[in-house]
Amino acid sequence: MKIAVYTNDGDFYQSIETILNHLEDAADMSFRLTRLQNLKQMTEILSLSDLNMALIDLETPKGKEAAEFLYMNDSECACYLTDKDETHGLFGYQVKAKDFLLKPIKNDRLLKIVSEEIKWQQVSSHKEIKVKIDGLWKPVVPASILYVESMGHNLIFHMVSGRDVKFVAAFKEYYPILNMFPVFLRCHQSYILNLDYVIDMKSDVFLMANGEEINISRQYRRTSKQHYIEYMMKKYYEPT
């Protein structure tokens, strides 16, 4: 989950960093936290990264302009505003902010907001997954993914069309998202496959619809067989 914090308040930024570290330890989630202190940095990150959440401190110079720029250029990023002056909360309606937080923000309030945003992001990702294609973030329908491969510091989405989409990312970032879909199964430290495109399962490999064989590691052999059988039973024998 990618979060940008627009603030020149070092203590405020540190409190958010502490909250995210706590969540990362408590759950199988990965965070990329970026601190922005001017409008130029905001424009740069929106051109280079796909943000899930932005927390904008209106006390920071050009804070309102940053919120307006976010609203105009990334409608899918959840925007939160904060300020010591509660009258500035009305500005949130202009940029469709999800909430306004009055400073000083209590840690438990921040924890609740970030936790709720994680849940929302997981639910909203139920129909599509965003990947970086040719330098741009684009939605990918899960049914178009044959299998996902981890290679070094990269992920490769092998598509049903035959195209391979390679980008810098870790399994830890995408596994919680892919795991939301019953159709995806992790059968190896380096592979997650789409069960809808499995033709057969041997003792240590899955035979895919395109003719490829995906290895099943010893660690995942038992669970892979169990999930494969259960999925196929539901798919072909349970009434719809």
C-alpha positions as CSV (number, residue, x, y, z in Angstrom):
1,M,0.0,0.0,0.0
2,K,1.5,3.3,-1.1
3,I,0.9,6.3,1.2
4,A,2.0,9.9,0.7
5,V,2.2,12.4,3.5
6,Y,2.3,16.1,2.6
7,T,3.8,17.9,5.6
8,N,6.8,19.9,6.8
9,D,6.0,18.8,10.4
10,G,8.6,16.2,11.3
11,D,6.9,15.0,14.5
12,F,3.6,14.5,12.6
13,Y,5.4,12.4,9.9
14,Q,7.2,10.4,12.6
15,S,3.9,9.5,14.3
16,I,2.5,8.1,11.0
17,E,5.7,6.2,10.4
18,T,5.4,4.6,13.8
19,I,1.7,3.6,13.2
20,L,2.6,2.0,9.8
21,N,5.5,0.1,11.4
22,H,3.1,-1.3,14.0
23,L,0.6,-2.4,11.3
24,E,3.3,-4.0,9.2
25,D,4.5,-6.1,12.1
26,A,1.0,-7.1,13.0
27,A,-0.3,-8.0,9.5
28,D,1.0,-9.4,6.3
29,M,1.1,-6.0,4.6
30,S,3.7,-3.9,3.0
31,F,3.8,-0.1,3.1
32,R,5.6,2.5,1.0
33,L,5.5,5.8,2.9
34,T,6.7,8.9,1.1
35,R,7.1,12.4,2.6
36,L,6.3,15.3,0.5
37,Q,7.0,18.9,1.5
38,N,6.2,20.9,-1.6
39,L,3.9,21.0,-4.6
40,K,6.7,20.0,-7.0
41,Q,7.2,16.7,-5.1
42,M,3.4,16.0,-5.2
43,T,3.3,16.4,-9.0
44,E,6.4,14.2,-9.4
45,I,5.1,11.3,-7.3
46,L,1.7,11.3,-9.1
47,S,3.5,11.0,-12.4
48,L,5.7,8.1,-11.1
49,S,3.6,6.2,-8.7
50,D,0.1,4.9,-8.1
51,L,-1.0,6.2,-4.7
52,N,-3.6,4.5,-2.5
53,M,-3.8,7.2,0.2
54,A,-2.6,10.7,0.8
55,L,-2.6,12.6,4.0
56,I,-2.2,16.4,3.4
57,D,-1.3,18.8,6.1
58,L,-3.0,22.1,5.2
59,E,-0.6,24.0,7.4
60,T,2.2,23.1,5.1
61,P,2.8,25.7,2.3
62,K,0.7,25.0,-0.8
63,G,-1.3,22.4,1.1
64,K,-4.6,23.3,-0.5
65,E,-3.0,23.4,-3.9
66,A,-1.6,19.9,-3.3
67,A,-5.0,18.6,-2.4
68,E,-6.5,20.3,-5.4
69,F,-3.8,18.8,-7.7
70,L,-4.5,15.3,-6.2
71,Y,-8.2,15.7,-6.8
72,M,-7.7,16.8,-10.4
73,N,-5.1,14.1,-11.3
74,D,-5.8,11.0,-9.2
75,S,-9.5,10.5,-8.3
76,E,-8.8,7.0,-7.0
77,C,-6.4,8.0,-4.3
78,A,-8.0,8.4,-0.9
79,C,-7.4,12.0,0.4
80,Y,-7.3,12.9,4.0
81,L,-6.8,16.5,5.3
82,T,-5.5,17.8,8.6
83,D,-5.1,21.2,10.2
84,K,-5.2,22.9,13.6
85,D,-8.0,25.1,12.4
86,E,-11.3,23.2,12.2
87,T,-12.8,25.7,9.9
88,H,-10.5,24.5,7.1
89,G,-12.4,21.2,7.2
90,L,-15.0,22.7,4.9
91,F,-12.3,22.8,2.2
92,G,-12.4,19.0,2.1
93,Y,-15.8,19.1,0.3
94,Q,-14.1,20.9,-2.6
95,V,-11.5,18.2,-3.1
96,K,-13.8,15.3,-2.0
97,A,-11.5,14.4,0.9
98,K,-12.6,11.2,2.8
99,D,-12.1,12.9,6.2
100,F,-10.7,15.9,8.0
101,L,-8.5,15.3,11.1
102,L,-8.1,18.1,13.6
103,K,-4.5,18.5,15.0
104,P,-3.0,17.2,17.2
105,I,-4.2,13.8,15.9
106,K,-4.2,11.0,18.5
107,N,-2.3,7.9,17.6
108,D,-5.4,5.6,17.9
109,R,-7.3,7.9,15.5
110,L,-4.5,7.5,12.9
111,L,-4.3,3.8,13.5
112,K,-8.1,3.4,12.9
113,I,-8.0,5.5,9.7
114,V,-5.1,3.6,8.2
115,S,-6.6,0.2,9.2
116,E,-9.9,1.1,7.6
117,E,-8.2,2.3,4.5
118,I,-6.4,-1.0,4.2
119,K,-9.7,-2.8,4.4
120,W,-11.2,-0.5,1.8
121,Q,-8.3,-1.0,-0.6
122,Q,-8.6,-4.7,-0.3
123,V,-12.3,-4.6,-1.0
124,S,-11.9,-2.2,-3.9
125,S,-9.2,-4.4,-5.5
126,H,-11.7,-7.3,-5.6
127,K,-12.5,-6.7,-9.3
128,E,-9.2,-5.6,-10.7
129,I,-5.5,-5.4,-9.9
130,K,-3.3,-2.5,-10.8
131,V,0.1,-3.2,-12.4
132,K,2.6,-0.9,-14.1
133,I,2.5,-1.4,-17.9
134,D,4.9,0.6,-20.1
135,G,5.5,3.1,-17.2
136,L,1.8,3.7,-16.5
137,W,-0.4,2.1,-13.8
138,K,-3.3,0.2,-15.4
139,P,-6.1,-2.1,-14.0
140,V,-5.8,-5.7,-14.9
141,V,-8.8,-8.1,-14.7
142,P,-7.8,-11.2,-12.7
143,A,-9.3,-13.5,-15.3
144,S,-6.6,-12.2,-17.8
145,I,-3.7,-13.5,-15.6
146,L,-2.4,-17.0,-16.3
147,Y,0.1,-17.0,-13.5
148,V,2.4,-14.6,-11.5
149,E,6.1,-15.2,-11.2
150,S,8.6,-13.7,-8.7
151,M,12.1,-13.2,-10.2
152,G,14.6,-11.3,-8.1
153,H,13.2,-7.9,-7.3
154,N,10.6,-8.2,-10.1
155,L,7.2,-9.6,-10.5
156,I,6.1,-11.0,-13.9
157,F,2.4,-11.2,-14.7
158,H,2.1,-13.9,-17.4
159,M,-1.1,-13.0,-19.2
160,V,-3.6,-15.3,-21.0
161,S,-2.9,-13.3,-24.2
162,G,0.7,-14.5,-24.1
163,R,2.1,-11.1,-23.1
164,D,4.4,-10.8,-20.0
165,V,4.1,-7.8,-17.8
166,K,7.3,-7.3,-15.8
167,F,7.7,-4.6,-13.1
168,V,9.6,-3.9,-9.9
169,A,7.7,-5.3,-6.9
170,A,7.8,-7.9,-4.2
171,F,5.4,-10.9,-3.6
172,K,4.7,-9.4,-0.2
173,E,3.0,-6.4,-1.9
174,Y,0.7,-8.4,-4.2
175,Y,0.1,-11.7,-2.4
176,P,-2.5,-10.2,0.0
177,I,-4.3,-8.8,-3.0
178,L,-4.2,-11.9,-5.1
179,N,-5.1,-14.0,-2.1
180,M,-8.5,-12.2,-2.1
181,F,-9.5,-14.2,-5.2
182,P,-10.2,-17.9,-4.6
183,V,-9.0,-18.5,-8.2
184,F,-5.4,-17.8,-7.3
185,L,-3.2,-20.4,-5.7
186,R,0.3,-20.2,-4.4
187,C,2.1,-23.4,-5.2
188,H,5.7,-22.3,-5.0
189,Q,7.8,-19.6,-3.4
190,S,8.0,-18.0,-6.8
191,Y,4.6,-18.8,-8.4
192,I,1.0,-18.0,-8.0
193,L,-1.3,-19.5,-10.6
194,N,-4.9,-19.0,-11.8
195,L,-6.7,-22.3,-11.2
196,D,-9.1,-21.6,-14.1
197,Y,-6.3,-22.2,-16.5
198,V,-5.0,-25.4,-15.0
199,I,-5.5,-28.4,-17.2
200,D,-4.1,-31.1,-14.9
201,M,-2.1,-31.6,-11.7
202,K,0.8,-34.1,-11.4
203,S,2.7,-34.9,-8.3
204,D,5.0,-31.9,-8.5
205,V,3.7,-29.7,-11.4
206,F,0.6,-28.0,-12.7
207,L,-0.1,-28.2,-16.4
208,M,-1.4,-24.9,-17.7
209,A,-3.7,-24.2,-20.6
210,N,-0.8,-22.8,-22.7
211,G,1.2,-25.9,-22.3
212,E,3.6,-24.6,-19.6
213,E,4.3,-26.6,-16.4
214,I,4.4,-24.7,-13.1
215,N,6.5,-26.4,-10.4
216,I,4.9,-27.3,-7.0
217,S,7.4,-27.0,-4.2
218,R,7.4,-29.6,-1.4
219,Q,6.4,-26.8,1.0
220,Y,3.1,-26.2,-0.9
221,R,2.4,-29.7,-2.3
222,R,-0.2,-30.8,0.3
223,T,-2.1,-27.5,0.4
224,S,-1.9,-27.1,-3.4
225,K,-3.5,-30.5,-4.0
226,Q,-6.2,-29.8,-1.4
227,H,-7.1,-26.4,-2.8
228,Y,-7.0,-27.6,-6.4
229,I,-9.5,-30.5,-5.6
230,E,-11.8,-28.2,-3.6
231,Y,-11.8,-25.5,-6.2
232,M,-12.6,-28.0,-9.0
233,M,-15.4,-29.6,-7.0
234,K,-17.0,-26.2,-6.4
235,K,-16.5,-25.2,-10.0
236,Y,-18.0,-28.3,-11.7
237,Y,-20.2,-30.0,-9.2
238,E,-21.8,-27.5,-6.9
239,P,-25.0,-25.9,-8.2
240,T,-24.8,-22.2,-9.1
